[in-house]
Amino acid sequence: MENPNLTLFFLQIAGAAALLIWSVRLVRTGVERAFSAQLRLWLRRSGQSRILAALTGLTSAMALQSSTAVAVLTANFVSSGGIAVAAGLAILLGADLGSALVAKLLLVRQTWLIPVLLLAGVVMFLRGHQKRVRQGGRILIGLALIFVSLDMLRAATEPLTESTAAVAAMQYLGRDTLTAFVIGAIFAWIVHSSVAAVLLFVTLVLQGLMPTSAATALILGANLGGAFIAFALTLAADVEARRLILSNLILRGGGAALTLAALTALQPPMGWLGATPAAQAIHLHILFNLALLLLILPFTSTASRAIGAFIPNPSTASALDHITALDPGALGAPDRALSCATREVIRIGELVEAMLRPIPALYAQWDDTTAEAITETHGSLRKRHFDTKLYLAQLNRNGLNEERSQRSMDLSTIATNLEAGGDAIATTMLSLARRLNSEGVQFSRPGWQEICDFHDRVLANAQLALSVMMTQHPDDARELVAEKDSIRTLEQELQRAHLGRLREGLAESIETSNIHQETLRALKQVNTSFTMVAYPILTETGDLLSSRISSRG
């Protein structure tokens, strides 16, 4: 590497790494948009068996190319009571192994594969009319670009093999494995993808630039960094969800550190892991996650309880929880006042989501404390809605231009719709849950499964709506409105399925018929309440034709 152009060299390295990170994200986005409902369904249903939970986590992580995405989804289910912490930990351990297997598969180098994936992906994305076909095209394009980025990394790093300085630096990391471990963890955290980090490290080994000892330390560090990503993303989550994520962080991160310490002290032969240094590095990554899964799976309950003790139960809510974002002093500055109102409306949406989460658990077993909490939250919700309307009315008296006046009206409408969703939960669904308990009846097994699945679908849309309110992203708004039609169709299908069970004379379905049908209708109403947050965005972008999404793009 004589007289290298360092600027061009680092630009090539950075560009290849950026393409790799973005390509992994592209695949994950395609899978989430095409199969998010199915993934959520599989994950929640898998909680009945540890082995099934681990296999579901493994499969989901391979599809999403991210154990972090699986961890966040699972944390949501644990928060709502849909999955126990022990089952959730089994899912996360399986997901960690799945992400390791993905890295192995993506290292397959077939020159003919790139043009085939690009051609098929572009045709599907541009010519496909169905959502899943277009997102399938996105996935294939992402996979092709991953292979392209790895080829770019190989080409960019090839001159480094002739650089004595670069070789010396890599050799140093091979001797100072602790530094390499920390670098691997930090890099995985920065790129928010342990898969991308591992692919990069193994590619450097393939080029003969990095010794196996350095790659091993970096990859084990990436396991710690990958687990820490989900921990940081769920810091504000429910206590049970945080206990789940902390358990995975301590087991995966601590296990990686102990493995590195053992390898450094014992220096066992690595030849049995593969014929090449790159094969040894990636196979060690897989073996570590497989061993962690097999060792912890029988003891997930014990491990989650022991580690969960580090996070105490929350204390009684303080008065700060009720502070409003509506600042009277901002009424003289319309933009700041509208920002305050927006924050308050988002808070209203969060309260409705919080009321929706525990509904299945309340149907399964009535709990006075939970019911009282929902009722109290509903009271706070109604007060916030009233205060928001009054605040916006006062703002309008000051005289607003057309754009600000429309924004004020949109916020008031969204707040009203969200309150209607809260009413459906606190009035209708709480009453139905109480009836289910007082009458001593229960849903049929298929009927209960349908309600739980439908609830989860609506909860996912509620979370998407909150994201739309914060980001104002048109693509997410389009997806939210499209989900409204899907929910309506699904509700009709579930009503027909219930009527079919009535015709068959299933006793449990007959006893709970009214409760079952009213619950489905209430959930659909909640979904509609959240969906309405997307309409102002799509009206502004011209994506709405009457009440339907336009077909452009």
NUDO-873158 format. One record per residue (C-alpha): x, y, z; residue in one letter; residue number from 1. Coordinates in Angstrom, 2 decimals, always signed. Each point is the difference from the previous one (the first is absolute). Layout:
NODE|c1|c2|c3|code|pos
NODE|X|Y|Z|A|NUM
...
END
This chain:
NODE|c1|c2|c3|code|pos
NODE|+0.00|+0.00|+0.00|M|1
NODE|+2.52|+2.56|-1.24|E|2
NODE|-0.95|+3.69|+0.16|N|3
NODE|-3.69|-0.69|+0.51|P|4
NODE|-2.67|+2.61|-0.51|N|5
NODE|-1.27|-0.16|+3.57|L|6
NODE|-3.04|+2.19|-0.63|T|7
NODE|-1.22|-2.23|-2.82|L|8
NODE|+0.81|-3.14|+1.97|F|9
NODE|-1.97|+1.01|+3.10|F|10
NODE|-2.84|+1.24|-2.20|L|11
NODE|-0.23|-3.42|-1.65|Q|12
NODE|+0.04|-1.77|+3.36|I|13
NODE|-2.64|+2.34|+1.46|A|14
NODE|-2.20|-0.28|-3.08|G|15
NODE|+0.12|-3.80|+0.00|A|16
NODE|-0.75|-0.15|+3.74|A|17
NODE|-2.87|+2.49|-0.39|A|18
NODE|-1.48|-2.05|-2.85|L|19
NODE|+0.26|-3.16|+2.10|L|20
NODE|-1.78|+1.61|+2.97|I|21
NODE|-2.72|+1.49|-2.21|W|22
NODE|-0.49|-3.26|-1.95|S|23
NODE|-0.59|-1.99|+3.19|V|24
NODE|-2.52|+2.64|+1.05|R|25
NODE|-1.66|-0.16|-3.42|L|26
NODE|-0.61|-3.73|+0.34|V|27
NODE|-1.38|+0.44|+3.53|R|28
NODE|-2.34|+2.78|-1.12|T|29
NODE|-1.34|-2.14|-2.83|G|30
NODE|-0.69|-2.94|+2.30|V|31
NODE|-1.64|+2.23|+2.62|E|32
NODE|-2.29|+1.67|-2.54|R|33
NODE|-0.97|-3.22|-1.72|A|34
NODE|-0.25|-2.45|+2.88|F|35
NODE|-0.14|+2.03|+3.24|S|36
NODE|-3.45|-1.30|+0.93|A|37
NODE|+1.02|-3.62|-0.55|Q|38
NODE|+3.26|+0.44|+1.91|L|39
NODE|-1.81|+1.52|+2.97|R|40
NODE|-2.53|-2.84|-0.12|L|41
NODE|+2.69|-2.71|-0.02|W|42
NODE|+1.99|+1.63|+2.76|L|43
NODE|-2.97|+0.41|+2.31|R|44
NODE|-1.35|-3.52|-0.56|R|45
NODE|+3.42|-1.57|+0.50|S|46
NODE|-0.02|+0.93|+3.71|G|47
NODE|-1.74|-3.27|+0.86|Q|48
NODE|+3.21|-2.06|-0.38|S|49
NODE|+3.63|+0.87|+0.62|R|50
NODE|+1.25|-2.05|-2.93|I|51
NODE|-2.62|+1.46|-2.32|L|52
NODE|+0.84|+3.48|+1.33|A|53
NODE|+3.70|-0.48|-0.75|A|54
NODE|-0.71|-1.32|-3.51|L|55
NODE|-2.38|+2.88|-0.69|T|56
NODE|+2.57|+2.50|+1.20|G|57
NODE|+2.65|-1.62|-2.20|L|58
NODE|-2.23|+0.06|-3.09|T|59
NODE|-1.17|+3.55|+0.61|S|60
NODE|+3.55|+1.31|+0.44|A|61
NODE|+1.08|-1.70|-3.23|M|62
NODE|-2.91|+1.60|-1.84|A|63
NODE|+0.57|+3.45|+1.51|L|64
NODE|+3.82|-0.36|+0.00|Q|65
NODE|-0.14|+1.56|+3.44|S|66
NODE|-0.26|-1.46|+3.48|S|67
NODE|-0.62|+3.55|+1.25|T|68
NODE|-3.26|+0.30|-1.94|A|69
NODE|-1.17|-3.32|+1.48|V|70
NODE|+1.01|+1.16|+3.48|A|71
NODE|-2.02|+3.22|-0.27|V|72
NODE|-3.07|-1.88|-1.30|L|73
NODE|+0.27|-2.57|+2.78|T|74
NODE|+0.40|+2.72|+2.62|A|75
NODE|-3.31|+1.48|-1.20|N|76
NODE|-1.73|-3.36|+0.47|F|77
NODE|+1.47|-0.38|+3.49|V|78
NODE|-1.23|+3.50|+0.88|S|79
NODE|-3.55|-0.85|-1.04|S|80
NODE|+0.04|-3.34|+1.84|G|81
NODE|-0.19|-2.02|-3.22|G|82
NODE|+3.28|-1.81|+0.70|I|83
NODE|+1.67|-0.92|+3.28|A|84
NODE|+3.51|+1.31|+0.63|V|85
NODE|+1.43|-3.54|-0.02|A|86
NODE|-1.54|-0.77|-3.40|A|87
NODE|+1.15|+3.37|-1.27|G|88
NODE|+3.56|-0.79|+1.05|L|89
NODE|-0.18|-3.25|-1.98|A|90
NODE|-1.09|+2.00|-3.05|I|91
NODE|+2.92|+2.42|+0.40|L|92
NODE|+2.56|-2.79|+0.40|L|93
NODE|-1.34|-1.61|-3.17|G|94
NODE|+0.12|+3.37|-1.77|A|95
NODE|+3.66|+0.44|+0.96|D|96
NODE|+0.80|-3.33|-1.64|L|97
NODE|-2.10|+0.96|-3.02|G|98
NODE|+1.96|+3.20|-0.57|S|99
NODE|+3.25|-2.01|+0.18|A|100
NODE|-1.27|-2.44|-2.63|L|101
NODE|-1.02|+2.91|-2.25|V|102
NODE|+3.55|+1.31|+0.03|A|103
NODE|+1.25|-3.42|-1.11|K|104
NODE|-2.51|-0.18|-2.87|L|105
NODE|+0.78|+3.50|-1.22|L|106
NODE|+3.69|-0.84|-0.32|L|107
NODE|-0.79|-2.40|-2.84|V|108
NODE|+1.69|+1.49|-3.05|R|109
NODE|-1.70|-0.78|-3.33|Q|110
NODE|+0.66|+2.53|-2.79|T|111
NODE|-3.11|-1.03|-1.93|W|112
NODE|-2.22|+0.60|+3.02|L|113
NODE|+0.33|+3.81|+0.02|I|114
NODE|-1.44|+0.70|-3.49|P|115
NODE|-2.76|-2.60|+0.50|V|116
NODE|-1.09|+1.54|+3.32|L|117
NODE|+0.18|+3.54|-1.41|L|118
NODE|-1.97|-0.86|-3.12|L|119
NODE|-2.71|-1.90|+1.85|A|120
NODE|-0.16|+2.59|+2.78|G|121
NODE|-0.33|+3.03|-2.26|V|122
NODE|-2.66|-1.69|-2.17|V|123
NODE|-2.02|-1.00|+3.06|M|124
NODE|+0.29|+3.45|+1.59|F|125
NODE|-0.82|+2.02|-3.12|L|126
NODE|-2.58|-2.30|-1.60|R|127
NODE|-1.62|-1.57|+3.04|G|128
NODE|-3.43|+1.26|+0.99|H|129
NODE|-0.38|-1.86|+3.28|Q|130
NODE|+1.75|+1.24|+3.12|K|131
NODE|+1.77|-3.28|+0.71|R|132
NODE|+1.29|-0.31|-3.56|V|133
NODE|+1.50|+3.50|+0.13|R|134
NODE|+1.53|-0.58|+3.43|Q|135
NODE|+1.31|-3.37|-1.20|G|136
NODE|+1.79|+1.94|-2.72|G|137
NODE|+1.42|+2.33|+2.64|R|138
NODE|+1.34|-3.02|+1.92|I|139
NODE|+1.72|-1.45|-3.10|L|140
NODE|+1.55|+3.36|-0.85|I|141
NODE|+1.27|+0.31|+3.57|G|142
NODE|+1.56|-3.48|-0.14|L|143
NODE|+1.70|+0.82|-3.30|A|144
NODE|+1.38|+3.25|+1.40|L|145
NODE|+1.38|-1.86|+3.03|I|146
NODE|+2.04|-2.18|-2.35|F|147
NODE|+1.06|+3.08|-1.98|V|148
NODE|+1.14|+1.78|+3.16|S|149
NODE|+2.03|-3.03|+1.10|L|150
NODE|+1.70|-0.10|-3.40|D|151
NODE|+0.72|+3.73|+0.35|M|152
NODE|+1.54|-0.63|+3.43|L|153
NODE|+2.18|-2.77|-1.40|R|154
NODE|+1.20|+2.23|-2.82|A|155
NODE|+0.58|+3.00|+2.26|A|156
NODE|+1.93|-1.93|+2.66|T|157
NODE|+2.12|-2.07|-2.38|E|158
NODE|+2.81|+2.63|-0.17|P|159
NODE|+0.21|-0.06|+3.81|L|160
NODE|+1.62|-3.44|-0.11|T|161
NODE|+3.09|+1.71|-1.41|E|162
NODE|-0.01|+2.75|+2.67|S|163
NODE|+2.37|-0.72|+2.87|T|164
NODE|-1.79|+2.56|+2.20|A|165
NODE|-3.43|-1.56|-0.55|A|166
NODE|+1.30|-3.51|+0.57|V|167
NODE|+1.74|+1.14|+3.19|A|168
NODE|-3.21|+1.60|+1.28|A|169
NODE|-1.98|-3.17|-0.63|M|170
NODE|+2.70|-2.13|+1.60|Q|171
NODE|-0.16|+2.26|+3.05|Y|172
NODE|-3.77|-0.60|+0.30|L|173
NODE|+0.76|-3.70|-0.19|G|174
NODE|+2.24|+0.35|+3.07|R|175
NODE|-2.17|+2.53|+1.88|D|176
NODE|-3.28|-1.90|-0.15|T|177
NODE|-1.64|+2.14|+2.68|L|178
NODE|+0.37|+3.11|-2.16|T|179
NODE|-1.30|-1.93|-3.00|A|180
NODE|-2.98|-1.19|+2.05|F|181
NODE|-0.89|+3.57|+1.00|V|182
NODE|+0.41|+1.24|-3.59|I|183
NODE|-2.29|-2.77|-1.26|G|184
NODE|-2.68|+0.88|+2.56|A|185
NODE|+0.18|+3.73|-0.76|I|186
NODE|-0.06|-0.53|-3.76|F|187
NODE|-3.07|-2.30|+0.18|A|188
NODE|-1.74|+2.62|+2.16|W|189
NODE|+0.89|+2.85|-2.37|I|190
NODE|-1.28|-1.79|-3.14|V|191
NODE|-2.96|-1.46|+1.97|H|192
NODE|+0.54|-3.41|-1.59|S|193
NODE|+2.09|-2.87|+1.30|S|194
NODE|-0.53|-1.76|-3.34|V|195
NODE|+1.62|+2.85|-1.94|A|196
NODE|+2.85|+0.19|+2.53|A|197
NODE|+0.72|-3.74|-0.21|V|198
NODE|-0.09|+0.06|-3.81|L|199
NODE|+2.52|+2.82|-0.03|L|200
NODE|+2.38|-1.72|+2.42|F|201
NODE|-0.12|-3.35|-1.80|V|202
NODE|+0.59|+1.74|-3.34|T|203
NODE|+3.22|+1.49|+1.42|L|204
NODE|+1.06|-3.51|+1.03|V|205
NODE|-0.80|-1.32|-3.49|L|206
NODE|+2.38|+2.58|-1.43|Q|207
NODE|+2.77|-1.33|+2.23|G|208
NODE|+0.21|+3.36|+1.69|L|209
NODE|-1.18|-0.97|+3.48|M|210
NODE|+1.18|-2.94|+2.13|P|211
NODE|-2.55|-2.43|+1.36|T|212
NODE|+0.60|+1.09|+3.60|S|213
NODE|-0.90|+3.61|-0.82|A|214
NODE|-3.08|-1.02|-2.01|A|215
NODE|-1.14|-2.27|+2.83|T|216
NODE|+0.25|+2.81|+2.56|A|217
NODE|-1.73|+2.49|-2.31|L|218
NODE|-2.86|-2.42|-0.75|I|219
NODE|-0.51|-0.89|+3.65|L|220
NODE|-0.04|+3.73|+0.72|G|221
NODE|-2.66|+0.42|-2.71|A|222
NODE|-2.17|-2.43|+1.98|N|223
NODE|+0.17|+2.34|+2.98|L|224
NODE|-0.65|+3.06|-2.17|G|225
NODE|-2.91|-1.70|-1.77|G|226
NODE|-1.67|-0.87|+3.32|A|227
NODE|+0.55|+3.53|+1.29|F|228
NODE|-1.91|+1.51|-2.95|I|229
NODE|-3.31|-1.49|+1.17|A|230
NODE|+0.80|+0.98|+3.60|F|231
NODE|+0.40|+3.65|-1.00|A|232
NODE|-3.15|-0.05|-2.14|L|233
NODE|-2.17|-1.32|+2.86|T|234
NODE|+1.21|+2.16|+2.90|L|235
NODE|-3.44|+1.62|+0.25|A|236
NODE|-1.94|-3.28|-0.38|A|237
NODE|-2.06|-1.86|+2.58|D|238
NODE|+1.97|-1.53|+2.88|V|239
NODE|-0.58|-3.59|-1.19|E|240
NODE|+1.23|+0.88|-3.48|A|241
NODE|+3.15|+1.59|+1.44|R|242
NODE|+0.62|-3.08|+2.12|R|243
NODE|-0.19|-2.14|-3.13|L|244
NODE|+2.43|+2.15|-1.98|I|245
NODE|+2.40|+0.31|+2.95|L|246
NODE|+0.01|-3.80|+0.38|S|247
NODE|+1.01|-0.41|-3.64|N|248
NODE|+2.63|+2.74|+0.29|L|249
NODE|+1.65|-1.57|+3.06|I|250
NODE|-0.14|-3.54|-1.40|L|251
NODE|+1.16|+0.84|-3.52|R|252
NODE|+2.42|+2.80|+0.88|G|253
NODE|+1.33|-1.68|+3.13|G|254
NODE|+0.27|-3.31|-1.81|G|255
NODE|+1.98|+1.64|-2.78|A|256
NODE|+2.41|+1.58|+2.50|A|257
NODE|+0.50|-3.32|+1.83|L|258
NODE|+0.54|-1.82|-3.29|T|259
NODE|+2.66|+2.51|-1.03|L|260
NODE|+1.71|-0.35|+3.39|A|261
NODE|+0.02|-3.80|-0.33|A|262
NODE|+1.36|+0.11|-3.55|L|263
NODE|+2.71|+2.48|+0.98|T|264
NODE|+1.08|-2.05|+3.03|A|265
NODE|-0.20|-3.48|-1.51|L|266
NODE|+0.77|+0.81|-3.67|Q|267
NODE|-1.62|-3.22|-1.29|P|268
NODE|+0.63|-1.15|-3.60|P|269
NODE|-2.56|+1.48|-2.41|M|270
NODE|+0.60|-2.26|-2.96|G|271
NODE|-2.98|-2.20|+0.77|W|272
NODE|-2.32|+2.98|-0.56|L|273
NODE|+0.94|+0.35|-3.67|G|274
NODE|+2.72|-0.25|-2.60|A|275
NODE|+0.49|+3.77|-0.32|T|276
NODE|+0.30|+2.82|+2.56|P|277
NODE|-3.22|+1.57|-1.31|A|278
NODE|-1.90|-3.29|+0.41|A|279
NODE|+1.38|-0.38|+3.52|Q|280
NODE|-1.13|+3.51|+0.96|A|281
NODE|-3.56|-0.31|-1.29|I|282
NODE|-0.40|-3.55|+1.31|H|283
NODE|+1.13|+1.11|+3.45|L|284
NODE|-2.67|+2.72|-0.15|H|285
NODE|-2.66|-2.60|-0.80|I|286
NODE|+1.31|-2.50|+2.56|L|287
NODE|-0.01|+2.62|+2.76|F|288
NODE|-3.65|+0.92|-0.57|N|289
NODE|-1.02|-3.65|-0.40|L|290
NODE|+1.74|-0.97|+3.25|A|291
NODE|-1.62|+2.93|+1.82|L|292
NODE|-3.42|-1.08|-1.25|L|293
NODE|+0.46|-3.65|+0.99|L|294
NODE|+1.42|+0.85|+3.43|L|295
NODE|-2.59|+2.61|+1.00|I|296
NODE|-3.17|-1.33|-1.68|L|297
NODE|-0.89|-2.48|+2.80|P|298
NODE|+0.52|+2.73|+2.61|F|299
NODE|-1.59|+3.07|-1.60|T|300
NODE|-2.44|+0.42|+2.91|S|301
NODE|+2.75|-0.13|+2.61|T|302
NODE|+2.32|+2.25|-2.01|A|303
NODE|-2.66|+2.62|-0.71|S|304
NODE|-1.10|+0.12|+3.65|R|305
NODE|+3.56|+0.28|+1.31|A|306
NODE|+1.06|+2.71|-2.43|I|307
NODE|-3.38|+1.73|+0.14|G|308
NODE|+0.54|+0.64|+3.72|A|309
NODE|+2.46|+2.74|-1.01|F|310
NODE|-2.97|+2.06|-1.26|I|311
NODE|-2.41|+0.73|+2.88|P|312
NODE|-3.73|+0.40|-0.42|N|313
NODE|-1.02|+3.57|-0.77|P|314
NODE|-1.03|+2.19|+2.90|S|315
NODE|-3.29|+1.85|+0.16|T|316
NODE|-0.33|+2.54|-2.79|A|317
NODE|+0.97|+3.49|+1.00|S|318
NODE|-1.83|+3.21|-0.71|A|319
NODE|+2.45|+0.67|-2.81|L|320
NODE|-1.80|-2.66|-2.07|D|321
NODE|-2.97|+2.34|-0.36|H|322
NODE|+1.87|+3.09|-1.18|I|323
NODE|-1.46|+1.33|-3.23|T|324
NODE|+1.91|+1.21|-3.06|A|325
NODE|-2.55|+2.80|-0.53|L|326
NODE|+1.93|+3.13|+0.91|D|327
NODE|-2.30|+3.07|+0.32|P|328
NODE|+3.03|+2.23|-0.42|G|329
NODE|+0.46|-1.33|-3.56|A|330
NODE|-3.41|+1.19|-1.24|L|331
NODE|+1.61|+3.21|-1.23|G|332
NODE|+2.34|-2.02|-2.26|A|333
NODE|-2.22|-2.15|-2.28|P|334
NODE|+2.71|-2.39|-1.20|D|335
NODE|+1.17|-0.74|+3.53|R|336
NODE|-3.60|-0.36|+1.20|A|337
NODE|-0.77|-2.48|-2.80|L|338
NODE|+3.13|-1.93|+0.96|S|339
NODE|-1.26|-0.15|+3.60|C|340
NODE|-3.41|-1.21|-1.17|A|341
NODE|+1.64|-2.64|-2.21|T|342
NODE|+1.96|-1.35|+2.96|R|343
NODE|-3.20|-0.17|+2.04|E|344
NODE|-1.87|-1.84|-2.75|V|345
NODE|+2.84|-2.51|-0.25|I|346
NODE|-0.28|-0.47|+3.77|R|347
NODE|-3.73|-0.65|-0.42|I|348
NODE|+0.83|-2.67|-2.59|G|349
NODE|+2.51|-1.58|+2.37|E|350
NODE|-2.66|-0.19|+2.71|L|351
NODE|-2.42|-1.76|-2.35|V|352
NODE|+2.73|-2.47|-0.97|E|353
NODE|+0.76|-0.61|+3.69|A|354
NODE|-3.70|-0.70|+0.63|M|355
NODE|-0.13|-2.41|-2.94|L|356
NODE|+3.03|-2.11|+0.97|R|357
NODE|-1.39|-1.88|+3.05|P|358
NODE|-3.42|-0.79|-1.50|I|359
NODE|+0.74|-3.67|-0.94|P|360
NODE|+1.39|-0.69|+3.48|A|361
NODE|-3.11|+1.58|+1.51|L|362
NODE|-2.26|-2.17|-2.16|Y|363
NODE|+1.96|-3.10|+0.97|A|364
NODE|-0.13|+0.81|+3.73|Q|365
NODE|-1.83|+2.95|+1.51|W|366
NODE|+2.17|+2.21|+2.19|D|367
NODE|-1.47|+2.89|+1.97|D|368
NODE|+3.32|+1.85|+0.15|T|369
NODE|+0.46|-0.09|-3.77|T|370
NODE|-3.61|+1.01|-0.61|A|371
NODE|+0.36|+2.90|+2.44|E|372
NODE|+3.21|+1.11|-1.73|A|373
NODE|-1.77|+0.04|-3.37|I|374
NODE|-2.87|+2.01|+1.46|T|375
NODE|+2.37|+2.53|+1.58|E|376
NODE|+1.95|+0.30|-3.25|T|377
NODE|-3.26|+0.58|-1.84|H|378
NODE|-0.81|+2.86|+2.38|G|379
NODE|+3.40|+1.56|-0.65|S|380
NODE|-0.49|-0.52|-3.72|L|381
NODE|-3.35|+1.81|-0.05|R|382
NODE|+1.42|+2.91|+1.98|K|383
NODE|+2.97|+0.31|-2.35|R|384
NODE|-2.36|-0.08|-2.99|H|385
NODE|-2.18|+2.75|+1.47|F|386
NODE|+3.02|+2.14|+0.90|D|387
NODE|+1.46|-0.47|-3.50|T|388
NODE|-3.20|+1.11|-1.70|K|389
NODE|-0.23|+3.03|+2.28|L|390
NODE|+3.67|+0.86|-0.61|Y|391
NODE|-0.41|-0.18|-3.78|L|392
NODE|-3.20|+2.08|+0.18|A|393
NODE|+1.90|+2.69|+1.91|Q|394
NODE|+2.77|-0.12|-2.57|L|395
NODE|-2.47|+0.47|-2.85|N|396
NODE|-1.44|+3.12|+1.65|R|397
NODE|+3.39|+1.68|-0.51|N|398
NODE|-0.44|-0.29|-3.74|G|399
NODE|+1.92|-2.61|-2.00|L|400
NODE|+0.90|-0.20|-3.64|N|401
NODE|-1.63|-2.70|-2.12|E|402
NODE|+2.80|-2.54|+0.41|E|403
NODE|+0.17|+0.32|+3.79|R|404
NODE|-3.78|+0.03|+0.31|S|405
NODE|-0.17|-3.29|-1.94|Q|406
NODE|+2.71|-1.51|+2.19|R|407
NODE|-1.94|+1.03|+3.10|S|408
NODE|-3.18|-1.56|-1.37|M|409
NODE|+1.86|-3.21|-0.88|D|410
NODE|+1.42|-0.30|+3.52|L|411
NODE|-3.43|+0.54|+1.55|S|412
NODE|-1.52|-2.67|-2.28|T|413
NODE|+2.77|-2.48|+0.76|I|414
NODE|-0.42|+0.57|+3.75|A|415
NODE|-3.76|-0.57|-0.30|T|416
NODE|+0.50|-3.23|-1.95|N|417
NODE|+2.54|-1.27|+2.51|L|418
NODE|-2.38|+0.75|+2.87|E|419
NODE|-2.65|-2.03|-1.82|A|420
NODE|+2.45|-2.89|-0.13|G|421
NODE|+0.62|+0.38|+3.73|G|422
NODE|-3.76|-0.03|+0.62|D|423
NODE|-0.31|-3.26|-1.96|A|424
NODE|+2.61|-1.57|+2.28|I|425
NODE|-1.07|+1.41|+3.37|A|426
NODE|-3.75|-0.21|-0.54|T|427
NODE|-0.68|-2.82|-2.44|T|428
NODE|+2.92|-2.42|+0.38|M|429
NODE|+0.35|+0.41|+3.76|L|430
NODE|-3.73|-0.73|+0.37|S|431
NODE|+0.31|-3.07|-2.25|L|432
NODE|+2.96|-1.31|+1.99|A|433
NODE|-1.97|+0.45|+3.23|R|434
NODE|-2.97|-1.90|-1.50|R|435
NODE|+2.28|-2.82|-1.10|L|436
NODE|+1.22|-0.34|+3.57|N|437
NODE|-3.33|+0.43|+1.80|S|438
NODE|-1.86|-2.46|-2.25|E|439
NODE|+2.74|-2.61|+0.39|G|440
NODE|+0.24|-0.71|-3.73|V|441
NODE|+2.99|-0.15|-2.32|Q|442
NODE|+0.66|+0.20|-3.71|F|443
NODE|+0.53|-3.06|-2.12|S|444
NODE|+3.67|-0.69|-0.73|R|445
NODE|-0.16|+1.20|-3.64|P|446
NODE|-2.13|+2.98|+1.02|G|447
NODE|+2.46|+1.07|+2.70|W|448
NODE|+2.92|-0.41|-2.40|Q|449
NODE|-1.76|+2.21|-2.53|E|450
NODE|-0.60|+2.75|+2.57|I|451
NODE|+3.62|-0.08|+1.19|C|452
NODE|+1.31|+0.13|-3.57|D|453
NODE|-2.37|+2.83|-0.92|F|454
NODE|+0.98|+1.94|+3.13|H|455
NODE|+3.67|-0.36|-0.86|D|456
NODE|-0.61|+1.24|-3.54|R|457
NODE|-1.82|+3.08|+1.33|V|458
NODE|+2.73|+0.61|+2.60|L|459
NODE|+2.64|-0.07|-2.76|A|460
NODE|-2.00|+2.59|-1.95|N|461
NODE|-0.30|+2.16|+3.12|A|462
NODE|+3.79|-0.03|+0.34|Q|463
NODE|+0.37|+0.85|-3.69|L|464
NODE|-2.44|+2.90|+0.44|A|465
NODE|+2.06|+1.39|+2.88|L|466
NODE|+3.07|-0.20|-2.21|S|467
NODE|-1.85|+1.80|-2.80|V|468
NODE|-1.01|+2.79|+2.39|M|469
NODE|+3.64|+0.51|+0.94|M|470
NODE|+1.66|-0.39|-3.41|T|471
NODE|-2.79|+1.17|-2.36|Q|472
NODE|+1.44|-2.50|-2.51|H|473
NODE|-2.32|-0.41|-3.05|P|474
NODE|+1.02|-3.63|-0.66|D|475
NODE|-0.95|-1.05|+3.52|D|476
NODE|-3.22|+2.02|-0.28|A|477
NODE|-0.90|-1.87|-3.21|R|478
NODE|+0.68|-3.30|+1.70|E|479
NODE|-2.20|+0.99|+2.95|L|480
NODE|-2.96|+0.93|-2.22|V|481
NODE|+0.43|-3.19|-2.03|A|482
NODE|-0.13|-1.94|+3.27|E|483
NODE|-3.41|+1.52|+0.70|K|484
NODE|-1.44|-1.88|-2.99|D|485
NODE|+1.84|-3.17|+1.02|S|486
NODE|-1.39|+0.22|+3.53|I|487
NODE|-3.53|+0.52|-1.29|R|488
NODE|+0.30|-3.05|-2.28|T|489
NODE|+1.54|-2.09|+2.77|L|490
NODE|-2.75|+0.97|+2.46|E|491
NODE|-2.63|-1.14|-2.50|Q|492
NODE|+1.82|-3.31|-0.50|E|493
NODE|+0.21|-0.58|+3.76|L|494
NODE|-3.70|+0.80|+0.41|Q|495
NODE|-0.81|-2.58|-2.67|R|496
NODE|+2.26|-2.57|+1.67|A|497
NODE|-1.82|+0.61|+3.29|H|498
NODE|-3.40|-0.44|-1.66|L|499
NODE|+1.28|-3.24|-1.47|G|500
NODE|+0.80|-1.31|+3.47|R|501
NODE|-3.50|+1.02|+1.13|L|502
NODE|-1.52|-2.04|-2.82|R|503
NODE|+2.07|-2.97|+1.12|E|504
NODE|-1.56|+0.37|+3.47|G|505
NODE|+3.27|+0.54|+1.87|L|506
NODE|-1.15|+0.70|+3.57|A|507
NODE|+2.80|+2.38|+0.93|E|508
NODE|-0.62|+2.10|-3.12|S|509
NODE|-3.72|+0.20|+0.75|I|510
NODE|+0.59|+1.10|+3.61|E|511
NODE|+2.45|+2.75|-0.97|T|512
NODE|-1.47|+1.00|-3.37|S|513
NODE|-0.96|+3.57|+0.86|N|514
NODE|+3.24|+0.65|+1.90|I|515
NODE|+2.06|-1.41|-2.88|H|516
NODE|-1.68|+2.10|-2.68|Q|517
NODE|-0.05|+3.20|+2.06|E|518
NODE|+3.70|-0.41|+0.82|T|519
NODE|+0.90|-0.26|-3.68|L|520
NODE|-2.07|+3.09|-0.79|R|521
NODE|+1.59|+1.95|+2.86|A|522
NODE|+3.50|-0.94|-1.14|L|523
NODE|-0.83|+1.10|-3.54|K|524
NODE|-1.21|+3.34|+1.40|Q|525
NODE|+3.26|+0.44|+1.90|V|526
NODE|+1.93|-0.74|-3.18|N|527
NODE|-2.03|+2.61|-1.91|T|528
NODE|+0.68|+2.57|+2.71|S|529
NODE|+3.74|-0.43|-0.44|F|530
NODE|-0.17|-0.18|-3.79|T|531
NODE|-1.44|+3.50|-0.21|M|532
NODE|+3.37|+1.51|+0.97|V|533
NODE|+1.22|-0.81|-3.52|A|534
NODE|-2.69|+1.87|-1.94|Y|535
NODE|+1.32|+3.57|+0.41|P|536
NODE|+3.44|-1.13|-1.22|I|537
NODE|-1.36|-1.77|-3.08|L|538
NODE|-2.40|+2.83|-0.77|T|539
NODE|+2.95|+2.39|-0.06|E|540
NODE|+2.06|-2.29|-2.26|T|541
NODE|-2.94|-0.60|-2.34|G|542
NODE|-0.11|-3.73|+0.69|D|543
NODE|-3.66|-0.05|+0.98|L|544
NODE|-2.81|-0.13|-2.50|L|545
NODE|-3.15|+0.45|+2.04|S|546
NODE|+0.44|-2.63|+2.75|S|547
NODE|+2.33|-2.27|-1.94|R|548
NODE|+3.73|+0.04|-0.63|I|549
NODE|+0.86|+1.01|-3.54|S|550
NODE|+1.77|-2.60|-2.11|S|551
NODE|+2.93|+2.18|-0.98|R|552
NODE|+3.56|-1.22|+0.64|G|553
END
